Amino acid sequence: MSHPKPENQPASYTPPKVWTPKAARGGAFASINRPDSGPRFTQALPVGNHPLQLYSQGTPNGQKVTILLEELLAAGHSGAEYDAWLIDIFKGDQFGSGFVGVNPNSKIPALVDHSTDPATRVFESGSILVYLAERFGAFLPADARARTETINWLMWQMGSAPFVGGGLGHFYAYAPFKIEYAIDRYAMETKRQLHVLDTHLASHEFLAGDEYTIADMAVWPWHPGSLYGVYNAHEFLAVKEYTHLLRWYKAIAARPAVARGRVVNRTSGAPGEFLRERHAASDFESLSGTR
């Protein structure tokens, strides 16, 4: 028995034996996506005055790192001063030779620590969080059980992000046409993740227990942070149902360091509410609500 093709799917498509890339078919990032890696043009990375040089954009993954850096500074770790250079992923800056030299995967964020000889490159947002937490001895518990719980949730976030960003975000907001099956699949998984967090936070102040850690900083920008706002999916996902998650989210949002970190390397928003690059604490003085 045959079934008619849904109207919102390509008709009569059968995968070939060997996949080959097609011409761009529209949708966000279509013009820069390619199936190969490596630099596409020569461009050296700028280096500022601080040992820590961050190359990023204010996406949820980028916000994780700038939030931690601002929290470290707020906690008195003056060595965490940093330069945050904008890598505009919509323009393809991540494919410049300098950036690829730091992160061969061409994804933001990437960090270079010039306090070591030779300088240390760190890529993948979770790796950067662990590196900085260990370097400064902060926001990663020394107690083995609490440390493991922190890493548990950090790895959970790293593993769950592709379903929310590359899955729901792409098919709900960025794809050139709507595919009901794809949106339903990723909405189902995103809702499950929200429920995991809400259930856990019903009996825990923070993800790792009573202590605010890099796990909270990793999850916060994603669930249900600015990400769903970018997708305009808060109502679609009924985020308001997750009251314990929202309690946790609002408590972290109220932290001044989080308010600063979340706006660094952003490229859009109301005037005075985002900072394309950050090279000194005084850069925030032009913004509202981030001191």
C-alpha positions as CSV (number, residue, x, y, z in Angstrom):
1,M,0.0,0.0,0.0
2,S,1.5,3.3,-1.0
3,H,1.2,6.5,1.0
4,P,1.2,10.0,-0.5
5,K,4.3,12.1,0.1
6,P,3.7,15.0,2.6
7,E,3.5,18.3,0.8
8,N,6.5,19.7,2.7
9,Q,9.0,17.1,1.7
10,P,10.9,16.7,-1.6
11,A,9.0,14.3,-3.9
12,S,10.4,10.9,-4.9
13,Y,13.8,11.3,-3.2
14,T,15.9,8.1,-2.8
15,P,19.4,8.4,-1.3
16,P,22.1,7.6,-3.8
17,K,24.7,4.9,-3.2
18,V,27.4,7.5,-2.6
19,W,26.5,10.9,-1.4
20,T,27.9,14.0,-3.2
21,P,27.3,17.6,-2.3
22,K,24.7,19.6,-4.1
23,A,24.5,23.3,-4.9
24,A,23.3,25.4,-2.0
25,R,19.6,25.1,-1.6
26,G,18.9,28.0,0.7
27,G,18.6,28.3,4.4
28,A,21.0,29.8,6.9
29,F,24.7,28.8,6.5
30,A,24.0,27.2,3.1
31,S,26.6,29.4,1.4
32,I,29.5,28.4,3.8
33,N,28.8,24.7,4.5
34,R,31.2,22.3,2.8
35,P,32.1,18.6,3.4
36,D,35.8,19.3,3.8
37,S,37.9,20.9,6.5
38,G,40.9,23.2,6.6
39,P,41.5,26.9,5.9
40,R,39.9,28.5,3.0
41,F,41.8,31.8,3.1
42,T,44.9,33.2,4.8
43,Q,44.2,35.4,7.8
44,A,46.3,35.8,10.9
45,L,44.5,36.1,14.2
46,P,44.9,39.4,16.2
47,V,46.6,39.2,19.6
48,G,45.8,41.7,22.4
49,N,47.5,42.7,25.6
50,H,46.3,39.8,27.9
51,P,47.7,36.3,28.1
52,L,44.2,34.9,27.4
53,Q,43.0,35.4,23.8
54,L,39.5,34.3,23.0
55,Y,38.2,34.0,19.4
56,S,34.5,33.6,19.5
57,Q,31.0,34.7,18.8
58,G,28.2,35.2,21.4
59,T,26.3,32.1,20.5
60,P,25.4,29.7,23.4
61,N,28.7,28.0,23.1
62,G,30.6,31.3,23.1
63,Q,28.6,32.6,26.1
64,K,29.8,29.6,28.2
65,V,33.4,30.8,28.1
66,T,32.8,34.6,28.5
67,I,30.5,33.9,31.4
68,L,33.3,31.8,33.1
69,L,35.9,34.4,32.4
70,E,33.7,37.2,33.9
71,E,32.9,35.0,36.9
72,L,36.7,34.4,37.4
73,L,37.4,38.1,37.3
74,A,34.5,38.8,39.7
75,A,35.9,36.2,42.1
76,G,39.2,38.1,42.2
77,H,41.3,36.1,39.6
78,S,43.0,39.0,37.9
79,G,44.9,36.6,35.7
80,A,41.7,35.8,33.9
81,E,41.7,39.2,32.1
82,Y,41.2,38.5,28.4
83,D,40.7,39.8,24.9
84,A,37.6,38.5,23.2
85,W,37.9,38.9,19.4
86,L,34.8,38.4,17.2
87,I,34.8,35.5,14.8
88,D,31.8,36.1,12.7
89,I,30.6,32.6,11.7
90,F,27.9,34.0,9.4
91,K,30.7,35.6,7.3
92,G,33.0,32.5,7.4
93,D,35.7,34.0,9.6
94,Q,36.1,30.5,11.2
95,F,37.7,29.3,8.0
96,G,40.7,31.7,8.1
97,S,44.1,30.1,8.4
98,G,44.8,31.6,11.8
99,F,41.6,30.3,13.4
100,V,41.9,26.9,11.8
101,G,45.4,26.8,13.3
102,V,43.9,27.1,16.8
103,N,40.8,24.9,16.1
104,P,41.1,22.5,13.1
105,N,37.4,21.9,13.4
106,S,36.6,25.5,12.5
107,K,34.1,26.0,15.3
108,I,33.9,28.8,17.9
109,P,35.0,29.3,20.6
110,A,38.8,28.9,20.6
111,L,41.3,30.1,23.2
112,V,45.0,30.7,23.2
113,D,46.8,31.0,26.5
114,H,50.0,32.9,26.0
115,S,51.1,32.5,29.6
116,T,52.6,29.2,28.7
117,D,55.7,28.6,26.5
118,P,54.8,27.7,23.9
119,A,51.3,29.1,23.9
120,T,48.5,26.6,24.6
121,R,45.6,26.3,22.2
122,V,42.3,25.1,23.6
123,F,39.2,24.3,21.5
124,E,35.8,22.9,22.2
125,S,33.8,25.0,24.7
126,G,33.7,22.2,27.3
127,S,37.5,21.7,27.1
128,I,38.0,25.5,27.5
129,L,35.7,25.5,30.6
130,V,37.7,22.7,32.3
131,Y,41.0,24.2,31.3
132,L,40.2,27.6,32.8
133,A,38.6,26.1,35.9
134,E,41.6,24.0,36.6
135,R,44.0,26.8,35.8
136,F,42.4,29.1,38.3
137,G,41.2,26.5,40.8
138,A,37.6,27.8,40.7
139,F,34.1,26.6,39.7
140,L,35.2,23.0,39.5
141,P,35.0,21.3,42.9
142,A,38.0,19.6,44.4
143,D,35.9,16.9,46.1
144,A,35.9,13.9,43.8
145,R,32.2,13.2,44.0
146,A,31.2,16.8,43.4
147,R,33.8,17.2,40.6
148,T,32.5,14.1,38.9
149,E,28.9,15.4,39.1
150,T,30.0,18.6,37.6
151,I,31.7,16.8,34.7
152,N,28.6,14.6,34.3
153,W,26.5,17.6,33.6
154,L,29.1,19.3,31.4
155,M,29.4,16.2,29.2
156,W,25.6,15.9,29.2
157,Q,25.3,19.4,27.7
158,M,28.0,18.8,25.2
159,G,26.2,15.6,24.0
160,S,22.8,17.2,24.0
161,A,23.6,20.4,22.2
162,P,23.5,18.9,18.6
163,F,19.9,17.9,19.1
164,V,18.9,21.4,20.1
165,G,21.1,23.5,17.9
166,G,21.8,21.4,14.8
167,G,18.5,19.6,15.1
168,L,15.6,21.7,16.4
169,G,17.3,25.0,15.6
170,H,18.1,24.1,12.1
171,F,14.8,22.5,11.1
172,Y,12.5,24.9,13.1
173,A,14.2,28.2,12.3
174,Y,16.9,27.9,9.6
175,A,15.9,25.2,7.0
176,P,14.6,26.6,3.7
177,F,11.3,24.8,4.2
178,K,9.5,23.1,7.1
179,I,9.7,19.3,7.4
180,E,7.1,18.1,10.0
181,Y,8.9,14.8,10.7
182,A,12.3,16.5,11.4
183,I,10.7,19.2,13.6
184,D,8.7,16.7,15.6
185,R,11.7,14.5,16.1
186,Y,13.9,17.2,17.5
187,A,11.1,18.9,19.4
188,M,10.5,15.5,21.1
189,E,14.2,15.2,22.2
190,T,14.4,18.9,23.2
191,K,11.3,18.5,25.4
192,R,12.9,15.4,27.0
193,Q,16.0,17.3,27.8
194,L,14.0,20.1,29.4
195,H,12.3,17.5,31.5
196,V,15.6,16.0,32.6
197,L,16.8,19.4,33.8
198,D,13.5,20.3,35.4
199,T,13.2,17.0,37.3
200,H,16.8,17.3,38.5
201,L,16.5,20.9,39.6
202,A,13.4,20.2,41.6
203,S,15.7,18.8,44.3
204,H,19.0,20.6,43.6
205,E,19.9,24.3,43.7
206,F,22.5,23.9,41.0
207,L,23.3,21.1,38.6
208,A,26.1,19.7,40.7
209,G,24.3,20.2,44.0
210,D,24.7,23.2,46.2
211,E,27.7,24.7,44.4
212,Y,27.6,26.9,41.3
213,T,30.0,25.4,38.8
214,I,31.1,25.3,35.1
215,A,28.2,22.8,34.5
216,D,25.7,25.6,35.2
217,M,27.6,28.0,33.0
218,A,27.6,25.4,30.1
219,V,23.9,24.5,30.3
220,W,22.5,28.0,31.1
221,P,22.9,29.6,27.6
222,W,21.2,26.5,26.0
223,H,18.4,25.6,28.4
224,P,16.2,27.6,28.0
225,G,18.5,30.5,27.5
226,S,18.9,32.9,24.6
227,L,19.0,30.0,22.2
228,Y,15.3,29.4,22.2
229,G,14.8,33.1,21.9
230,V,16.9,33.1,18.7
231,Y,14.7,30.3,17.3
232,N,11.5,32.1,18.6
233,A,10.6,28.7,20.1
234,H,9.7,29.4,23.7
235,E,6.0,29.1,23.1
236,F,6.4,26.2,20.7
237,L,8.2,24.2,23.4
238,A,6.0,25.5,26.2
239,V,9.1,26.4,28.2
240,K,7.0,28.0,31.0
241,E,5.9,24.5,32.1
242,Y,9.4,23.8,33.5
243,T,9.1,25.8,36.7
244,H,12.2,24.4,38.5
245,L,14.3,25.0,35.4
246,L,13.1,28.5,35.2
247,R,13.9,29.1,38.9
248,W,17.4,28.0,38.3
249,Y,17.7,30.0,35.0
250,K,16.5,33.3,36.6
251,A,18.9,32.9,39.6
252,I,21.9,32.5,37.3
253,A,20.7,35.3,35.0
254,A,20.7,37.7,38.0
255,R,24.5,37.2,38.5
256,P,26.3,40.4,37.3
257,A,29.1,38.3,35.8
258,V,26.6,36.4,33.7
259,A,25.0,39.6,32.6
260,R,28.4,40.7,31.3
261,G,29.5,37.4,29.8
262,R,26.3,36.8,27.8
263,V,26.7,40.0,25.7
264,V,30.4,39.6,24.7
265,N,31.0,38.9,21.0
266,R,27.3,39.4,20.2
267,T,26.5,40.9,16.8
268,S,22.9,41.7,17.2
269,G,20.5,43.2,19.7
270,A,19.3,46.6,20.9
271,P,21.8,49.4,20.9
272,G,23.8,49.4,24.1
273,E,23.0,45.8,24.9
274,F,25.8,43.9,23.2
275,L,29.6,44.1,22.9
276,R,31.2,42.9,19.6
277,E,34.6,42.7,21.2
278,R,35.9,42.9,24.8
279,H,39.5,44.0,25.6
280,A,39.0,45.5,29.1
281,A,36.5,45.7,31.9
282,S,35.8,49.3,31.0
283,D,34.4,48.2,27.7
284,F,31.1,47.4,29.5
285,E,30.7,51.0,30.7
286,S,28.9,51.8,27.4
287,L,26.3,49.1,28.0
288,S,23.2,49.1,30.2
289,G,22.6,46.5,32.9
290,T,26.0,44.7,32.8
291,R,28.1,46.3,35.5
